[in-house]
Amino acid sequence: MVRLRLRDNESVQEAVRRFRKLVEHTGVKKEMRRREYFEKPSEQKRRERRRAQRRARINNDLAKKS
């Protein structure tokens, strides 16, 4: 849960900007997007596996360049 306390003499725009940064930093926005639609467990595993393969490929390419 994100809590934001208004500071003395803080404008609404500044408070909204701080709130957005807080939400972004805590991962609430990412979590909301992920839960927006139901994803079958098999699709979730496939997505995770592809992400791991992509990450391994990038790390492998970086290791070769060094």
Backbone as XML, in Angstrom:
<?xml version="1.0"?>
<chain id="A" units="angstrom">
  <residue number="1" name="MET">
    <atom name="N" x="0.845" y="-1.159" z="0.000"/>
    <atom name="CA" x="0.000" y="0.000" z="0.000"/>
    <atom name="C" x="0.903" y="1.239" z="0.000"/>
  </residue>
  <residue number="2" name="VAL">
    <atom name="N" x="0.532" y="2.211" z="-0.788"/>
    <atom name="CA" x="1.299" y="3.442" z="-0.920"/>
    <atom name="C" x="0.638" y="4.534" z="-0.103"/>
  </residue>
  <residue number="3" name="ARG">
    <atom name="N" x="1.453" y="5.205" z="0.711"/>
    <atom name="CA" x="0.944" y="6.328" z="1.502"/>
    <atom name="C" x="1.752" y="7.559" z="1.146"/>
  </residue>
  <residue number="4" name="LEU">
    <atom name="N" x="1.069" y="8.667" z="1.050"/>
    <atom name="CA" x="1.715" y="9.920" z="0.712"/>
    <atom name="C" x="1.219" y="10.987" z="1.675"/>
  </residue>
  <residue number="5" name="ARG">
    <atom name="N" x="2.133" y="11.574" z="2.393"/>
    <atom name="CA" x="1.772" y="12.663" z="3.308"/>
    <atom name="C" x="2.135" y="13.971" z="2.630"/>
  </residue>
  <residue number="6" name="LEU">
    <atom name="N" x="1.190" y="14.884" z="2.624"/>
    <atom name="CA" x="1.442" y="16.176" z="2.012"/>
    <atom name="C" x="2.384" y="16.990" z="2.884"/>
  </residue>
  <residue number="7" name="ARG">
    <atom name="N" x="3.319" y="17.648" z="2.230"/>
    <atom name="CA" x="4.274" y="18.497" z="2.941"/>
    <atom name="C" x="3.683" y="19.894" z="3.077"/>
  </residue>
  <residue number="8" name="ASP">
    <atom name="N" x="4.251" y="20.662" z="3.970"/>
    <atom name="CA" x="3.798" y="22.046" z="4.142"/>
    <atom name="C" x="4.069" y="22.821" z="2.851"/>
  </residue>
  <residue number="9" name="ASN">
    <atom name="N" x="3.105" y="23.608" z="2.435"/>
    <atom name="CA" x="3.210" y="24.452" z="1.234"/>
    <atom name="C" x="3.526" y="23.670" z="-0.033"/>
  </residue>
  <residue number="10" name="GLU">
    <atom name="N" x="3.060" y="22.432" z="-0.116"/>
    <atom name="CA" x="3.284" y="21.623" z="-1.323"/>
    <atom name="C" x="2.087" y="21.771" z="-2.253"/>
  </residue>
  <residue number="11" name="SER">
    <atom name="N" x="2.362" y="22.030" z="-3.515"/>
    <atom name="CA" x="1.273" y="22.179" z="-4.471"/>
    <atom name="C" x="0.718" y="20.801" z="-4.845"/>
  </residue>
  <residue number="12" name="VAL">
    <atom name="N" x="-0.458" y="20.803" z="-5.428"/>
    <atom name="CA" x="-1.106" y="19.558" z="-5.826"/>
    <atom name="C" x="-0.288" y="18.861" z="-6.908"/>
  </residue>
  <residue number="13" name="GLN">
    <atom name="N" x="0.264" y="19.630" z="-7.842"/>
    <atom name="CA" x="1.064" y="19.057" z="-8.921"/>
    <atom name="C" x="2.291" y="18.323" z="-8.372"/>
  </residue>
  <residue number="14" name="GLU">
    <atom name="N" x="2.959" y="18.929" z="-7.393"/>
    <atom name="CA" x="4.129" y="18.283" z="-6.795"/>
    <atom name="C" x="3.729" y="17.001" z="-6.073"/>
  </residue>
  <residue number="15" name="ALA">
    <atom name="N" x="2.612" y="17.034" z="-5.375"/>
    <atom name="CA" x="2.140" y="15.853" z="-4.652"/>
    <atom name="C" x="1.785" y="14.728" z="-5.623"/>
  </residue>
  <residue number="16" name="VAL">
    <atom name="N" x="1.136" y="15.077" z="-6.726"/>
    <atom name="CA" x="0.776" y="14.070" z="-7.730"/>
    <atom name="C" x="2.036" y="13.477" z="-8.347"/>
  </residue>
  <residue number="17" name="ARG">
    <atom name="N" x="3.020" y="14.306" z="-8.609"/>
    <atom name="CA" x="4.285" y="13.835" z="-9.187"/>
    <atom name="C" x="4.978" y="12.868" z="-8.224"/>
  </residue>
  <residue number="18" name="ARG">
    <atom name="N" x="5.002" y="13.229" z="-6.942"/>
    <atom name="CA" x="5.603" y="12.343" z="-5.940"/>
    <atom name="C" x="4.828" y="11.030" z="-5.832"/>
  </residue>
  <residue number="19" name="PHE">
    <atom name="N" x="3.497" y="11.125" z="-5.906"/>
    <atom name="CA" x="2.662" y="9.922" z="-5.834"/>
    <atom name="C" x="2.948" y="8.984" z="-7.000"/>
  </residue>
  <residue number="20" name="ARG">
    <atom name="N" x="3.048" y="9.541" z="-8.192"/>
    <atom name="CA" x="3.334" y="8.716" z="-9.375"/>
    <atom name="C" x="4.678" y="8.013" z="-9.240"/>
  </residue>
  <residue number="21" name="LYS">
    <atom name="N" x="5.680" y="8.732" z="-8.769"/>
    <atom name="CA" x="7.003" y="8.126" z="-8.585"/>
    <atom name="C" x="6.943" y="7.021" z="-7.539"/>
  </residue>
  <residue number="22" name="LEU">
    <atom name="N" x="6.210" y="7.253" z="-6.466"/>
    <atom name="CA" x="6.065" y="6.240" z="-5.417"/>
    <atom name="C" x="5.400" y="4.979" z="-5.964"/>
  </residue>
  <residue number="23" name="VAL">
    <atom name="N" x="4.330" y="5.153" z="-6.708"/>
    <atom name="CA" x="3.603" y="4.018" z="-7.288"/>
    <atom name="C" x="4.500" y="3.263" z="-8.255"/>
  </residue>
  <residue number="24" name="GLU">
    <atom name="N" x="5.241" y="3.981" z="-9.072"/>
    <atom name="CA" x="6.149" y="3.362" z="-10.039"/>
    <atom name="C" x="7.235" y="2.576" z="-9.302"/>
  </residue>
  <residue number="25" name="HIS">
    <atom name="N" x="7.776" y="3.172" z="-8.265"/>
    <atom name="CA" x="8.874" y="2.551" z="-7.528"/>
    <atom name="C" x="8.437" y="1.288" z="-6.796"/>
  </residue>
  <residue number="26" name="THR">
    <atom name="N" x="7.246" y="1.279" z="-6.238"/>
    <atom name="CA" x="6.773" y="0.121" z="-5.483"/>
    <atom name="C" x="6.271" y="-1.009" z="-6.382"/>
  </residue>
  <residue number="27" name="GLY">
    <atom name="N" x="6.079" y="-0.747" z="-7.672"/>
    <atom name="CA" x="5.658" y="-1.790" z="-8.594"/>
    <atom name="C" x="4.162" y="-2.001" z="-8.646"/>
  </residue>
  <residue number="28" name="VAL">
    <atom name="N" x="3.386" y="-1.102" z="-8.091"/>
    <atom name="CA" x="1.929" y="-1.244" z="-8.082"/>
    <atom name="C" x="1.388" y="-1.197" z="-9.504"/>
  </residue>
  <residue number="29" name="LYS">
    <atom name="N" x="1.910" y="-0.289" z="-10.296"/>
    <atom name="CA" x="1.438" y="-0.127" z="-11.668"/>
    <atom name="C" x="1.711" y="-1.384" z="-12.497"/>
  </residue>
  <residue number="30" name="LYS">
    <atom name="N" x="2.897" y="-1.937" z="-12.343"/>
    <atom name="CA" x="3.268" y="-3.149" z="-13.069"/>
    <atom name="C" x="2.366" y="-4.316" z="-12.664"/>
  </residue>
  <residue number="31" name="GLU">
    <atom name="N" x="2.101" y="-4.413" z="-11.374"/>
    <atom name="CA" x="1.234" y="-5.477" z="-10.854"/>
    <atom name="C" x="-0.190" y="-5.333" z="-11.389"/>
  </residue>
  <residue number="32" name="MET">
    <atom name="N" x="-0.680" y="-4.109" z="-11.460"/>
    <atom name="CA" x="-2.030" y="-3.885" z="-11.993"/>
    <atom name="C" x="-2.117" y="-4.330" z="-13.453"/>
  </residue>
  <residue number="33" name="ARG">
    <atom name="N" x="-1.120" y="-3.979" z="-14.237"/>
    <atom name="CA" x="-1.123" y="-4.381" z="-15.646"/>
    <atom name="C" x="-1.068" y="-5.892" z="-15.785"/>
  </residue>
  <residue number="34" name="ARG">
    <atom name="N" x="-0.275" y="-6.530" z="-14.918"/>
    <atom name="CA" x="-0.136" y="-7.981" z="-14.982"/>
    <atom name="C" x="-1.453" y="-8.665" z="-14.637"/>
  </residue>
  <residue number="35" name="ARG">
    <atom name="N" x="-2.209" y="-8.118" z="-13.708"/>
    <atom name="CA" x="-3.464" y="-8.730" z="-13.274"/>
    <atom name="C" x="-4.680" y="-8.250" z="-14.062"/>
  </residue>
  <residue number="36" name="GLU">
    <atom name="N" x="-4.447" y="-7.414" z="-15.047"/>
    <atom name="CA" x="-5.570" y="-6.854" z="-15.807"/>
    <atom name="C" x="-6.375" y="-7.959" z="-16.502"/>
  </residue>
  <residue number="37" name="TYR">
    <atom name="N" x="-5.673" y="-8.973" z="-17.008"/>
    <atom name="CA" x="-6.323" y="-10.090" z="-17.675"/>
    <atom name="C" x="-5.836" y="-11.382" z="-17.046"/>
  </residue>
  <residue number="38" name="PHE">
    <atom name="N" x="-6.700" y="-12.388" z="-17.043"/>
    <atom name="CA" x="-6.308" y="-13.677" z="-16.501"/>
    <atom name="C" x="-5.321" y="-14.339" z="-17.443"/>
  </residue>
  <residue number="39" name="GLU">
    <atom name="N" x="-4.264" y="-14.876" z="-16.882"/>
    <atom name="CA" x="-3.264" y="-15.581" z="-17.673"/>
    <atom name="C" x="-3.179" y="-17.012" z="-17.156"/>
  </residue>
  <residue number="40" name="LYS">
    <atom name="N" x="-3.335" y="-17.953" z="-18.061"/>
    <atom name="CA" x="-3.272" y="-19.346" z="-17.664"/>
    <atom name="C" x="-1.881" y="-19.665" z="-17.122"/>
  </residue>
  <residue number="41" name="PRO">
    <atom name="N" x="-1.792" y="-20.589" z="-16.173"/>
    <atom name="CA" x="-0.480" y="-20.937" z="-15.615"/>
    <atom name="C" x="0.509" y="-21.404" z="-16.680"/>
  </residue>
  <residue number="42" name="SER">
    <atom name="N" x="0.033" y="-22.122" z="-17.688"/>
    <atom name="CA" x="0.941" y="-22.582" z="-18.745"/>
    <atom name="C" x="1.486" y="-21.395" z="-19.539"/>
  </residue>
  <residue number="43" name="GLU">
    <atom name="N" x="0.648" y="-20.404" z="-19.792"/>
    <atom name="CA" x="1.112" y="-19.208" z="-20.504"/>
    <atom name="C" x="2.113" y="-18.435" z="-19.654"/>
  </residue>
  <residue number="44" name="GLN">
    <atom name="N" x="1.863" y="-18.401" z="-18.364"/>
    <atom name="CA" x="2.764" y="-17.698" z="-17.455"/>
    <atom name="C" x="4.136" y="-18.372" z="-17.440"/>
  </residue>
  <residue number="45" name="LYS">
    <atom name="N" x="4.147" y="-19.701" z="-17.382"/>
    <atom name="CA" x="5.410" y="-20.438" z="-17.400"/>
    <atom name="C" x="6.141" y="-20.224" z="-18.715"/>
  </residue>
  <residue number="46" name="ARG">
    <atom name="N" x="5.395" y="-20.217" z="-19.818"/>
    <atom name="CA" x="6.011" y="-20.007" z="-21.123"/>
    <atom name="C" x="6.643" y="-18.619" z="-21.202"/>
  </residue>
  <residue number="47" name="ARG">
    <atom name="N" x="5.942" y="-17.620" z="-20.697"/>
    <atom name="CA" x="6.458" y="-16.250" z="-20.713"/>
    <atom name="C" x="7.726" y="-16.146" z="-19.867"/>
  </residue>
  <residue number="48" name="GLU">
    <atom name="N" x="7.706" y="-16.775" z="-18.689"/>
    <atom name="CA" x="8.879" y="-16.758" z="-17.819"/>
    <atom name="C" x="10.053" y="-17.478" z="-18.475"/>
  </residue>
  <residue number="49" name="ARG">
    <atom name="N" x="9.779" y="-18.607" z="-19.130"/>
    <atom name="CA" x="10.840" y="-19.372" z="-19.788"/>
    <atom name="C" x="11.463" y="-18.563" z="-20.921"/>
  </residue>
  <residue number="50" name="ARG">
    <atom name="N" x="10.628" y="-17.907" z="-21.725"/>
    <atom name="CA" x="11.141" y="-17.067" z="-22.810"/>
    <atom name="C" x="11.972" y="-15.913" z="-22.274"/>
  </residue>
  <residue number="51" name="ARG">
    <atom name="N" x="11.515" y="-15.323" z="-21.180"/>
    <atom name="CA" x="12.252" y="-14.218" z="-20.573"/>
    <atom name="C" x="13.620" y="-14.695" z="-20.079"/>
  </residue>
  <residue number="52" name="ALA">
    <atom name="N" x="13.670" y="-15.882" z="-19.479"/>
    <atom name="CA" x="14.933" y="-16.444" z="-19.000"/>
    <atom name="C" x="15.866" y="-16.744" z="-20.166"/>
  </residue>
  <residue number="53" name="GLN">
    <atom name="N" x="15.323" y="-17.268" z="-21.268"/>
    <atom name="CA" x="16.143" y="-17.549" z="-22.443"/>
    <atom name="C" x="16.722" y="-16.266" z="-23.027"/>
  </residue>
  <residue number="54" name="ARG">
    <atom name="N" x="15.895" y="-15.232" z="-23.099"/>
    <atom name="CA" x="16.349" y="-13.943" z="-23.623"/>
    <atom name="C" x="17.455" y="-13.373" z="-22.731"/>
  </residue>
  <residue number="55" name="ARG">
    <atom name="N" x="17.248" y="-13.457" z="-21.431"/>
    <atom name="CA" x="18.233" y="-12.959" z="-20.479"/>
    <atom name="C" x="19.545" y="-13.735" z="-20.612"/>
  </residue>
  <residue number="56" name="ALA">
    <atom name="N" x="19.469" y="-15.067" z="-20.763"/>
    <atom name="CA" x="20.661" y="-15.902" z="-20.910"/>
    <atom name="C" x="21.389" y="-15.567" z="-22.208"/>
  </residue>
  <residue number="57" name="ARG">
    <atom name="N" x="20.636" y="-15.336" z="-23.272"/>
    <atom name="CA" x="21.247" y="-15.000" z="-24.561"/>
    <atom name="C" x="21.998" y="-13.675" z="-24.472"/>
  </residue>
  <residue number="58" name="ILE">
    <atom name="N" x="21.395" y="-12.701" z="-23.817"/>
    <atom name="CA" x="22.038" y="-11.392" z="-23.658"/>
    <atom name="C" x="23.301" y="-11.525" z="-22.807"/>
  </residue>
  <residue number="59" name="ASN">
    <atom name="N" x="23.213" y="-12.253" z="-21.698"/>
    <atom name="CA" x="24.380" y="-12.446" z="-20.839"/>
    <atom name="C" x="25.489" y="-13.205" z="-21.568"/>
  </residue>
  <residue number="60" name="ASN">
    <atom name="N" x="25.100" y="-14.169" z="-22.388"/>
    <atom name="CA" x="26.067" y="-14.937" z="-23.159"/>
    <atom name="C" x="26.774" y="-14.036" z="-24.180"/>
  </residue>
  <residue number="61" name="ASP">
    <atom name="N" x="26.021" y="-13.182" z="-24.843"/>
    <atom name="CA" x="26.601" y="-12.258" z="-25.815"/>
    <atom name="C" x="27.548" y="-11.285" z="-25.140"/>
  </residue>
  <residue number="62" name="LEU">
    <atom name="N" x="27.192" y="-10.803" z="-23.964"/>
    <atom name="CA" x="28.062" y="-9.886" z="-23.227"/>
    <atom name="C" x="29.343" y="-10.576" z="-22.787"/>
  </residue>
  <residue number="63" name="ALA">
    <atom name="N" x="29.241" y="-11.850" z="-22.401"/>
    <atom name="CA" x="30.416" y="-12.575" z="-21.967"/>
    <atom name="C" x="31.384" y="-12.800" z="-23.130"/>
  </residue>
  <residue number="64" name="LYS">
    <atom name="N" x="30.858" y="-13.016" z="-24.318"/>
    <atom name="CA" x="31.698" y="-13.226" z="-25.494"/>
    <atom name="C" x="32.447" y="-11.959" z="-25.879"/>
  </residue>
  <residue number="65" name="LYS">
    <atom name="N" x="31.812" y="-10.805" z="-25.690"/>
    <atom name="CA" x="32.430" y="-9.543" z="-26.054"/>
    <atom name="C" x="33.573" y="-9.160" z="-25.128"/>
  </residue>
  <residue number="66" name="SER">
    <atom name="N" x="33.529" y="-9.660" z="-23.884"/>
    <atom name="CA" x="34.559" y="-9.275" z="-22.898"/>
    <atom name="C" x="35.868" y="-9.959" z="-23.140"/>
  </residue>
</chain>
